[in-house]
Every structure is written in structure tokens, then in C-alpha cells.
């Protein structure tokens, strides 16, 4: 009985703990952005949504893909991807256009 109660508590803690970037698949790198420019991270999946962060190619920290790039009804380059950007002690949750990111291994 105590073992089952302990497992239930452990499962609840795991479920309530926010996911962090880990090693392995699930991260992204910035591509198709000109030298000296940066990829805008938007608050919502829209080009008119406020810019909440900027990702400089090869200098952006960890960018984790948080879900499917959508909507599925449009071509890949027109989709928006939900991401979390980890940079030092700062974490930003937002959206980027799929055409500017590619799959990568998380460090």
C-alpha cells in the first residue's frame, strides 16, 4: 500500500514539473537567416504578434521544439512552431516560422 502511495506521489510530481531541454532529439537550429540578422520569436503564431525574443544564428542557446508545427493544412514553410528558448538563466516560450528552423540534437 505504501509503495502504491509513493508511486502516485512521484507520478504527480513528474506531471507537475515543467519539461526542460535534455540531450537527444527535439531541439532546433536557426537556418535561412542572413548574417547579422536574427529570427524573431513571436508571442503567438502570427507575423503581427509581438516579438518577445530574437534568435541569432549559431549564438542562440538551446531552442526546444515544444509541439507540432501547425497548421498542417499549409506547406511546411508557412507553418508556425511552438518553441522554448533557453539562454543562460532566461527562458522564453513563443513561436517561430518553420522555414527558419531545422531539427537538431539537444546538447
C-alpha positions in Angstrom: 0.0 0.0 0.0 2.8 2.4 0.9 4.6 1.6 -2.4 1.5 2.5 -4.4 1.0 5.8 -2.5 4.7 6.6 -3.1 4.4 5.9 -6.8 1.3 8.1 -7.0 3.1 11.0 -5.3 6.1 10.5 -7.6 3.9 10.5 -10.7 2.1 13.7 -9.6 5.5 15.4 -9.1 6.7 14.4 -12.5 3.5 15.5 -14.2 3.6 18.9 -12.5 7.3 19.6 -13.2 8.0 21.7 -16.3 9.8 20.0 -19.1 13.4 21.1 -19.8 15.6 20.6 -22.8 17.6 17.4 -22.5 20.1 15.7 -24.6 18.9 13.9 -27.7 16.4 14.9 -30.4 13.9 17.7 -30.0 15.9 20.8 -30.5 16.2 23.2 -33.4 18.8 25.4 -35.0 18.2 28.6 -36.9 18.7 28.5 -40.7 17.9 30.7 -43.7 18.6 33.9 -41.7 21.1 36.4 -43.2 24.4 37.1 -41.4 23.9 40.0 -39.0 20.2 39.3 -38.7 18.1 37.3 -36.2 15.0 35.2 -36.2 12.0 36.8 -34.3 10.2 34.7 -31.7 6.6 35.8 -31.6 4.1 35.7 -28.7 1.6 33.9 -30.9 1.7 32.2 -34.3 1.2 35.4 -36.4 3.6 37.8 -38.1 1.7 40.7 -36.4 2.1 39.2 -32.9 4.6 41.0 -30.6 8.3 40.0 -30.9 9.3 38.5 -27.5 12.8 37.2 -28.3 15.4 37.1 -31.1 17.5 34.1 -32.1 20.9 34.9 -33.6 22.1 32.0 -35.8 24.8 29.9 -34.1 24.5 32.1 -31.0 21.0 31.3 -29.7 21.4 28.9 -26.9 19.0 25.9 -26.8 15.8 26.1 -28.9 13.5 23.2 -28.0 10.6 22.2 -30.2 7.5 22.0 -27.9 5.0 20.5 -30.2 3.9 20.1 -33.8 4.4 22.9 -36.3 1.0 24.0 -37.5 -1.4 24.3 -39.2 -0.9 21.0 -41.1 -3.1 22.3 -43.9 -0.4 24.6 -45.2 3.1 23.9 -46.7 6.0 23.4 -44.3 7.5 26.8 -44.7 4.2 28.6 -43.8 3.7 26.7 -40.5 4.4 28.0 -37.0 6.4 26.0 -34.5 6.0 26.3 -30.7 9.4 26.6 -29.0 11.1 27.2 -25.7 14.3 29.2 -25.9 16.8 28.6 -23.1 19.6 31.2 -22.9 21.5 31.4 -19.7 19.0 31.8 -16.9 16.4 33.2 -19.3 13.6 31.1 -20.7 11.2 32.3 -23.4 8.1 30.4 -24.8 7.0 31.5 -28.2 6.5 30.7 -31.9 8.8 30.8 -35.0 8.2 30.1 -38.7 9.1 26.6 -39.7 11.2 27.7 -42.7 13.7 29.3 -40.4 14.5 26.3 -38.2 15.8 22.7 -38.7 15.9 19.7 -36.4 19.0 19.3 -34.3 20.2 17.2 -31.4 19.9 18.9 -28.0 23.2 19.5 -26.3 
